[in-house]
Amino acid sequence: MLERLQAVEDRYDRLNELLSDPDVISDSKKLRDYSKEQSDISETVLTYREYKDVSQQYKDAKSMLEEKLDDEMYEMVKMELSELSDRKEELEQKLKVLLLPKDPNDDKNVIVEIRGAAGGDEAALFAGDLYKMYSRFAESQGWKTEVIEASYTELGGYKEIIFMVNGAGAYSKLKYENGAHRVQRIPSTESGGRIHTSTATVAVLPEAEEVEVEIHEKDIRVDTFASSGPGGQSVNTTMSAVRLTHIPTNTVVSCQDEKSQIKNKEKAMKVLRARVYDKFLQEAQAEYAETRKSAVGTGDRSERIRTYNFPQSRVTDHRIGLTIQKLEQILQGKLDEIIDALIVEEQATLMKQAEE
């Protein structure tokens, strides 16, 4: 591990030199790539440097115990040695996590697709609750959300809503939301007071750059139509809504959120690129089915991952067996406790795999 950490620090120092090189400064691509690489490893390097410093202090304190010390000084050194030992162990654990393979998509913006599944109008209302939950969570992280496409129901829910989340590390946290979410509650439409079970599905796609997935104009069919609002009412008599079809993969994306056809096409193109990129990712991951099964949050999207039980104010994440009696807070976007637990579980799994 120490050899790997030293290699990372050497690379960090080399990047410092490169970022001062006039040839690199004049090349915007190299400057961007080297700056990102340095940023990606900076936390590892700073932690490693602290680890080396603490290790040296620990070594010095240990050697002091071999000297002739009075009782008071001896106890002080022993106490310092204990504190340094604890800190050294903390840093070792942190470095092991920092050296784990990083998902290349973690820093990306995401496109989230929520669809009402089993349960009709109640499923659509629950889809709306999930959208509000993610919007509030994004706000708490300092991220921005932007609706790309929404299909409303008359009761105020969503048959489908697609939105973008812009912010550093958005995918690293929201990727764990992939899957089927189940709700158990008495619907507002239920007169007999019976508890119903409904589901909504969530797909989280990393935003794809043009260089990551090549989509040719000749492979896209563009259709335009008039947009409509909640309940199917016409809200726009101009042909501003856009439907894009990627012919090779038969991927279809519509967008009508903007009044401008150009803006709708731009938004639809982002979703199209993300879906095609995701298709390639899913195909690649299928070759590593065993790895995918062992990694939290990257399984089959039809898998039920979480239940929201209203009568008992309980939320259960089935992947890690976590149950929290904080339903209202979670629906208000306070997802950190669940997401942090999922991250820790995945890190533990990856560390175990690295040791085997």
ABEGO torsion letter per residue (X at the ends): XAAAAAAAAAAAAAAAAAAABAAAAABAAAAAAAAAAAAAAAAAAAAAAAAAAAAAAAAAAAAAAABBBBAAAAAAAAAAAAAAAAAAAAAAAAAAAAABBBBAAAABBBBBBBBBBBGEAAAAAAAAAAAAAAAAAAAAAGBBBBBABBBBBAAGBBABBBBBBBEBGAAAAAAAABEBBBBBBBBAABAAGBBBBBBBBBBBBBBBBAAABBBBAAABBBBBBBBBBBGGBBABABBABBBBBBAAAGBBBBBAABABAAAAAAAAAAAAAAAAAAAAAAAAAAABAAAAAABBGABBAABBABBBBAAAGBBBBAAAGBBBBAAAAAAAGBAAAAAAAAAAAAAAAAAAAAAX
